[in-house]
Amino acid sequence: MDEELRCIGCGAVLQSDNEDAAGFLPQSALTKALNSDDQEVYCKRCFRLRHYNEIMPVELNNDDFLSLLNSLSTKKALVVNVVDVFDFNNSLISSLKRFVGNNDFILVGNKIDLFPLNSKESKIKDWMRQEANRMGLYPKDIFLISAAKKRNLTDLIKYLDRNSQDQDVYFVGTTNVGKSTLINAIIDEMGDVENLITTSRFPGTTLDQIKIPLDNGHFLVDTPGIMTQKQLASYLDKQDLDLIAPKKPLKPATYQLNSGQTLFLAGLGRIDYVAGEKTSFTVYVARDLYVHRTKTENADAFYEKHKGDLLTPPRGNENLPAMHKQTYHPEVKSDLLFGGIGFVTIPAGVVVNTYLPGGIGQGIRRALI
């Protein structure tokens, strides 16, 4: 095929040779698209995703994605790293400085609408900056937004407008952080085409860079999400992702625990209360996620018996790593982190063990609430 036409949803080159590869269209539809003046064509995958919320797997080459990001250091660009505030440490690209070279970059924390209503944004920004600095990253600025609810978009758009007068703006991020949803929201706020880019909660939606022209002659560029094994989303299927992804602001659920008791966050997270007085553990997870309390002495047997039914997700068909234990003894009120799932607030002075598959998303921070 001499003429190259790209899907406007995911950026893949349209082709009719391999239904399992990116950009597939039946031959009749592809021929019609090539002979039409209408360039707004979606591949079969994006069409099914947009109209039926159905994800179709395709072959993805993460090396190609990383090569694309590596080329940023040779361009004059503003780089926007979109991160998930519920999985910050794992959605922050730790090697970002190598990708951006001498270019400035900013951090945009998405899904702030799902944080508890009494959260202080200034406190969350301070934590994000401290964590980024700890990784050797020094963002020019930090924004907290909700791409889905278009919250705090005005300030971000003004910043991007000021800083795109002499350079393109590249949006980068790991999968499942809402990067394409954010660009769609920005385009919509600017009065352009609504929902141009294919978005979903499922990893790997954008398959090649998509360039959106600006009035000043420069571009907003959406790049493919980096597939990383440091995120639970890389292991879970659609049903599991639907269960763990909060859809409304998290409401605290408080459990009074004695030492020797355990909390299960479905079958993906576990907290053993090892030592301390009777106290409150406050859980912030999706409202549909099952939380179960039991005695620690029975916890292993309970997990083996009920994983995949009562303790769902996982459903048993995922290739999840074994549970990894980490012990914490915080000196201040702290949040135990279960990246991609939520967090649990515990008091100072207690001793706890946490468990997550492969330790993915495991951590602790000074309590934000």
N, C-alpha and C positions, 0 to 999 in steps of 0.2 A: 504494500500500500504506500503510494508515493506521498499522499497528503496525510498530515498528522492532525488529528482532532482529539481534544482532551475533554474528559468529563468535568463539568463545572462544579460537581459536588465534591470529588475527591482528588482531582488533578491528574488521574491516571490517563495514559494514552488509550483511546478507544480502539478495541480490536475485536475480531470475531473468531479468532483461531482457537482460543483456549478458555473454556467457561470457568475454569478454576483460577485463572490468573486475573490480575487487576485490569479494570477497564473493559470487561466483556460486554458486548452487545450482540444480539443475533444479527446475522449478515444482512437481513432485510432492513432492520432498523438502522444499521450502520450505513448502508448504501443510501438510505433516505436522508440520514443526517449529513452525509458528505455532499449530497446533491441539493441541500437546502441552504438558504441564507441564514437560517436560525442557528446560531452557534451555542445556544443554551441547551446542551444535550447531557443527559445523565446516563451513566453506565447502569447495567441491570442491578448491580449491587446497591448503588446509591438510590435507584428508583425504589427497590424493595425496602430499603432502610427508611426512606422519607415517607412512603405511603403506608407501609405495613409494620414499621418498627422492627423489621426482620433483618438480622445480621447474617451476611453470607461470608464465610471465610475465604480469604485469598492468600496466595503466597506472598509473604512480606520479607524483605531483605533489610535487616536493621543496619547492615554495613553501608548500604546506599544512603540511608537516612543520616548516618553519622558523617559520611563524606560530604553531604549537603551542608551540614552544620559546620564542618571544618572549613568550608569555603568562606564562611562569614568573616573570618579574620582578614581576608584579602579585600573586603568591600568596605565602603563607608556606610555605616548603618547604625541605627538605634536598635538594640536587641531587647525584646520584651520576653522575659521568662515567666510564663503563666504557671502558677503552682496551685495545688489543692490545699486549702488551709486545714483540712482534716487529715492530710497525709503530707505535711510540709517537707519534712526531712527526706522523704523518699521521692517526692515529686520535684524537689529542687535539683537542678542539674549540677552536680558537684564539680564537673569539669568545664563549667561554663566559661571560666576565664580563658581557657585554652581555645574555646570556640570563637569568642568575641574579639580576641586580640586587643587592640587599643580602643575599640569602640565602647561607648557607654552602654550599660544595660540597666534595666529597672526590673523590679519584682512586682508581679500582680497576683495577689492572693485571691483566688476565686472561691465562690460558695459561702461568702460571709453571711448571706441570708439564713444559712442553716445553723449558724452559731446561736447559742442561747440568747434570748432577747436582752438579757442584762449584761451582755459582754461589752467591754470597753475596747473600741477599735485601736486606741492609742497603745494600749497594753499588748494587743496582738501584734501590732506593727513593731513594737520594741523587741518582742520575742523573736519575730521573723528576722529582724536585723541582726540580733545577737547570734542567732543560729547560722545565718549566712556568713557573718564575720568569722565565726568559729571554723567554717569550712574554707576560709581564705577568700570569700567573695564580698565585694563592697559595692552594693547597688547604688546607683545615682539617686534613686527614689523608690518608695514602696507605696503601692496602692492596694486597698481592700475593696473588692467589688463583688457583685453578684451578676454574672452574665445572664442567668435565667430571668432574674427580676429587674435587670437593668439598674441596679442600685450602685450609686457612686460613679456612674459612667461619665458624667459631665466633666469632672475634674481630670479623669484619665484622658478623655478626648481632647480637652484643651492642651494638656501636656504633649500629647502625640502631635497635635497640630503645630504647636510651637517648634517641636523638634524634628519635624519631617520636611521643613522648608528646604533643606539642602541634602537630604539623605532618605533612603527607604527605611521602613520600619519592619523588622522581622519578628514574628511571633514564634517562640520555640517552647517546647515543654514535653514532658513525658505523656504517655497516653492517659486518657480518662480525666484530664484536669479541666476540661471545658474550654479549650483554646479556640476551637472553631466556633463554638457557641458565642464566645466573647467577640470574635471578629464579626459574626453575623449581627450581634447586638449593636456594635459600633457602626456598621454599615447602615443598619436600620435607623439609628439615631441621626445619622448624617443625611437621611432622606433618600437613600438609594434602594437598591433591590433588597427585598426582605428574604431572609433564609436562603441566601445564595449557596452557601457551603453546607455540605451534608454533615449533620451532627448526630451523635447518639451517646449513650452512656458506655458504649462498648469500645474496647481498645482498637486502635489501628484504623480510624475512619478516614483520615487524610493520607493519601498514598503518594502524593508528590506535591511540590510547592504550588500554591495558588496565589497569583498576584492580582491585587485589586487596585486599579488606578485611582490616584487622588487628583484633586483639581490643580495641585501645585506641580504636577508632572512626575511626582514620585509615587511609590507603591506601598500598600500594606501587604505583607507577604506571610501567608499561613504555611508553615512547614509541617511535615509529617511528625506525629508524636513518636517519641523514642520508646520502643518496647524495652522494658526493664524488668528483670527478675526481682527487683527490690520492692515491687508493688503487688499486693494481693490480687489486684484486678487482672494481672497477667495470668493468674491461675484459675480464676473463677469463671463460670459460665453465666449466661444472661440471667437465669433465674436467681442465682446467688447474688449477682451484682444488684439486681432489683431489691433483694432483701436487705443488703447491708447499706445501700446508698440512702441516706436520709432524704426525704422529700419535703419535710416541714422543719422549722426550727426545733433543735433538740430540746426536749424537756428533761429536767433532772429526775432520775428515779433513785431514791435513797434506800439503801439496805443497811440495817443494823447487823454488824457482824461481830462474833466472838473469834478469838484466835482459834485456829483449828477448823475454820469454815472456808469454803471455796465458792467463788462465783464463776459460772460459765457464761461467756458471751456467745451463744449458740455453740457451734463446734469449732469456732475459729480463735477464740481467746479464752484465757483462764487466769484467775487471780486466786492464789492461796494466801490467806491471812495467817502468817506464821507466828507473830508475837505482838502483843499490845493489849490494852484494855478494850472492852466492848466499845465500838465506835461506828461512825457512819461512813459508808462508802457510797459516793454519788456517781451514778452511771449516766453517761451521755452517749447514747447510740440511737440508731434509727428505731422508730416506735414499733416496727413490726419484728424487730430482731429479738429472739427469745433469750431471756436472761434467767439462769437457774442457780439456786443456792443449795449447797449440800455440804456434808462433812468432808473435810479434806481426806480423811482416812478411807472414804468410799469413792473419792473423786476419780481415780484411775479406772476402777471397774465400771463406774457410771459412764465415763467417757467411752470406753470400749463397747459398752452395751448399746448406747443410745446415739453414737455419732452416725449421722446420716438419716435419722428419723426425728427424735425429739430435739437433738442438737443439730439443727440444720440452719444454714449451711455449715460444712460442705455436705454434698449429697452422696459422696463416695466415689464419684467417677473422675475427680480432679487428681492431678499428679502433684499433690501438695507435699512440701518437705515435712519432716517430722517436727513435732513440737519442740521449741527451744526454750529453756528456762533461764530467767534472769532474776536476781535478787536485788531488792531496793530497800534502803533504810533512810528515807528522806528526813532532813533536819528542819524542813519547812513544809507547809501545806503544799501538796504537789498534785500534778495530773499524771497518771500512768497512761502512756500513749499506746494505742492499738491502731496503727496507721491504716487508713482506709475504712476503719470500723467506727472509731470514736475515741473517747477517753474516759477515765475514771478518776475522780478527785478523792484523795486520801489525806488524812491529817499527818502532821509531823510526828516523828518518834515511833512509828510502827515499822514492822518488818513484813515485807510481802515478797512472794514469788509471782512473776507473770510468765505466761506461756503464749507463744504465737508460732504458727508454722514457719520454721526456718528463722525465727526471730524477725520476720519481715514487719517493719513498722513498729518495732518494740522500742520504747524509750520512756523518759520521764522529763518533766519540766516543772518550774515553779507554777503553781496554780494560776490560771488566767481569770478565774471567776471567784 
